[in-house]
Amino acid sequence: MRKLGCLVLLIAALVVAALVGANMWAGSGPAERPVSVVVPEGASLARAATELEKAGAIRSASRFRLLARVFGGGAAIKAGEYELPAGASPKQILALLEEGKVRQRIVVVPEGLPSVMVRDALVKADGLTGDVATPAEGSVLPDGYAYQRGDTRGAVLARMQAAMRDYLKAAWAKRKPGIAVSTPEQAVILASIVEKETGKPAERRTVAAVYGNRLRLGMPLQADPTVIYPITKGRPLGRRILQSELRAKNGYNTYASPGLPVGPIANPGRASIDAVLDPASSQALYFVADGSGGHVFADTLQQHNANVARWYAIRRQRGEM
């Protein structure tokens, strides 16, 4: 009878211990706010538990290991940086580590960003390592690029450039017959000008048509951004263009020389590349701002001069002239 009583007590104690352990396993953790934890490559569960305890995500590394052995599925954990939610339970944390749901960081390259500023973005990106040279202008495809802590800047840049090569190759294969550019490299140069000349998606193909028409006729493109580029390498000028700069011959200034500049003046996005490879059906040779953030287009110089006069009147009304 006494043995039976002891057995009952033992079973009861085991049940209580199991319930307590299950509660610890699934109950809320100590973190009062999201916690970032890095699990090194090749780290064991013990090493990961130590990092979790240091970060305040769990109360005890040894207890976490014991609970993981009892209640966990036994799958291997994966290296990386993890963003653990506030109050995450040991069960939730182990599931994240086993599934490899690492934190994804993003470095964004907006359309039209010059390469000097692409390098700036990579240098400022938190968690990347190593130095990186300024990429060739026009070699980067604007987009958002995910990375993990510890990735190198060079590796992320290589992905940006591979994305541009892949997109340009595919877009060039679908180009419209009879366009004004004859190589993918020329398409990127012209697309970089289109990118800088308008921020309105609906205008891109017409702006591309204007420059294509000018190229065919041998007219100077007369694009202000090409004047600015050799001065600032694409950074904002911060003032009006000087007359001496409009006359400067440097390979980029499309007021001083006809044809395309010697290279891109920014990293054009997909839409501007597409606009150059499939421009609008238009005879327009000129465009000027319309006062609402867009442009008005003209086929003749007479029409253009009238549009310019209207633009100047708007500016005088605004007190800008």
N, C-alpha and C positions, 0 to 999 in steps of 0.2 A: 504494500500500500504506500509505504514511504517512497519507494522507487518510482511509483506511478505519479506521486505528487511532485517529485523532483523533475520528472519528464515533462509534466504539464507546465511547471514553472519555466523550464528551459525553452519549451516551445513558445510560451507566452513572451519570454524575453527576446527570442529571435524575431517573433512577429513585430514586437515593439521596435526593435532595432531596424528591421526592414522598413517599417513605416517611417521612422525618423530619417533613415537614409534616403528613402524615396522623396520625402519632403525636402530634404537638403538638396537633392539632385534636381528637382523640378521647381524649387522655390526661388524667389527673387535673389539676385546677387547684391553685393554691397555698393556697386557703382551708382552714384547719384546722377551722373551725366554720362553721355557716350564716351567710350574709352578706346583709344587707338593702341593696338598691340602689334608688334612685329614678331613673327615666328621665323627664325633664321632657317636658311636652307639646310636640310638634313637634321633638323632639331627633333629630339625625342619628345614623347608626351611629358616626361619629367621636366625637360628644358622649357617647353611651352607653358607648363603649369607655373614654373618659377617666374616667367615673364608676365603671366596673367596676374599672379599675386603682387608683383612689383607695381603693376599698373593699377591695382585696386579693383580688378574685375572679379576676383574671387577672394574668399577669406583665407584660404589655406591651400597651398600647393599640394601638400601630402594628402589632405582630405579629398581634393579634386581628383588626384590620381586613383585613390581608393574607390571613390564613387564611379569613376570612369571604367575601372576594371569590373565593377559589379553591375553597373547599369548600362554601360556603353556597348556599342556594337562591335568594337575591336578593329574598326577600319583605321587605316593610316591617316595621320594628320598631314596637311599640306602647308608649305611655307608661304609667307606673304604677309602683307599688312592687313589687319582686320579692324574694322570699325564696329565695336561691340555696343549695342544699345544700352541705355541706362537700365539697371536692374536685371540684366540678362542672367538667366539661371545657368548653372554648370551644364545642364542638359543642352540648352540653346547654344552655349559657347562651343561645346564639343562638336555639335552638329555643324556649326559654321566652319570649324577647323577641318573637319573630315570632308565637307563638301567643297572646301577651297573657295568660299565666297569672300574673296579678298576685296579690299577697298580699291576702287578704280579712281585714280586721279586723272584730270583732263587738262591738257594744254590746248588752248584755242588759237587758231590762226584765222582771223577774219579775212574775207575777200579783199584783195587789194593791198594787203599788208606788205611793205617792202622787206627785203631779206634782213636788213640790219635790225629791224624790229621783230622779225621771226627769231633771230638769235637772242634778242632781249627777252622775249617770252620764254625761251628755253632756259636761259640763265636764271630767270626769276621763278621758274616752276619748282615748287617745294617738293623735295624728295628725289629729284634727279641728281645724278653724279657726273663728274668729269666735265671738261671744257668742251666747247664746240666752236668751229669756225663759222663765219658768216656764210650761209649757202649762196650758191649762184642765184642771181635774180631770176625769178620766174620758174625755179626748179621745184618749188613747194606747192602742193595742192592745199588751198585753204579748207580747213575742217577742224573738228575737235578730235584730238588724239589721246586715247586712254593710255595710262602708264601706271606702274607700281613703284613704290618707294624702292630706291636702289637701282632702278634702270638708268642707263647712261643717256646723256643728252645726244650723243652721236647716234645711238640706236633709234631714238625717237625721230631724229631728223632724217635718218635713212628711210624710215617708214613714210614720212611726209613726202620725200622725194620719189619713192617707189609709187606712191599713190598718184602723183602727178604724171609719171611716165605711163602708168597703166591707163589713167583716164584719157590722157592726150592720145595715146595709141588708138583706143577704142573710138574716141570722138573723131579723129582724123579719118578713120576708115569709113565714117558715115557722112563725111563732108558733102556739102552741096556743090554740084559741078559749076565751074566758072567763077569761083570766088577769087578775091584779089590777092590772096597769099598762096604761095606755091610749096611751102614746107611747113611741117608742124612747128618748127622753131619760129618762123614768121608769124604763125597763128598765135603763139604765146606772146610775142612782142605786141601785136595789134590788140590782142585781148587785154593786155595790161593797160593799154591806153583807154580802151573802152571802159574798163573797170574804174579808172580814175576819173573819167569824164561824166559818168552818171551813176546815181545811186538808185534810180528808178528801174525796176525790172522790166517794165513795159517798154522802156526806151532803148534797151541795150541793142536790139537787132537793128534799129534805125540808126543809132550812132555808128554801129559797125558798118552799115550801108554807106553812110556819109564818108567815112574814111576809105572804104573800098572804092567808092566812086572817085575820090581824089587821087588815090594811088593809080588808078587806070588812066587818068588824065594827066598824070605827072604834076599835079598841084601839091604844094606843101601841105602837110596835114594841119599845121598850125595848132597844135595841142599844147595848152599851157603846162600840163603836168610833165611833158618832156623837157620843158625849159627848167623846171624846178629840180628834176631828178639829179643832174650832175652837181647841183649846188648842195643838196642835203642828203643825197642817196635815198630819197623817198620820205624822209621825215618832213613834218609840216614846215613850210617856209616862214610863216608868222608875219609876213608883210607882203606888199604888192611886188610884182615882178618889175625889175628895172629895165629901162630901154636898152641898156648895154647888155643885159642878160638875154633879151630877145634877139640880139644880133650875134650872140656868141656862137661860134662853130666848134662843137665838141663831140660830135657823133650822136648826140641825143636831141638837140634843139631842132624841132620840126618846123620852126619859123625860118631858121637860117638855111636849112637844107631840105630838098624834097625827099620823098620816100620814107621808109621806116627808119626809126633810130637803130643804132648798132646792137641794141639789146633791150630786154624788157625793163620796165620802170617799176614793176611791182610783181606780186604773185597773184595772177588772176584766178578767179573762181570758175567753177563749172559753167555757170550761166553766161559769163562773158566769153569763155572759149566757145561755147555753143553758138553764141551770137555771131562771132566772127566766121564760124564754119557754116552758118546758115543765116546770113543777114536778111533783113527785110527787103522786099522788092520796092525800091525807092530810088528816085533820081536826085534826091536832096544832096546838096554840096555844102550846106552851112547849117549851123544851129547856134542858138544863143539862149540864155536863161529866160524863163517866162515869168519869173517873180513868185512862183508857187513851189519851187523846189525841183521843177522839171525844165524842159527846153522846148522851144518852138523851132521847127525845121523849115528850110527854104531851098527851092531848086535854083533860084537865080540870085545874083548879087543885089539886084534892086529889091527883091522881097526881103532879103537878109538885112539890108540897111534899114528898111522900115521896121523890122523886128527889133533891131538894135536900138533904134530911136525910142520905141515903146519901152524897152528895158531900161534905158537911161532915164526916161520919164518916171518910171516906177522907183528907181533909185533916188532921184531928186526928191520925190514925194516922201520917201523914207528918211531923207536927210543924209543919205550916204554919199552924195556928190555936191 
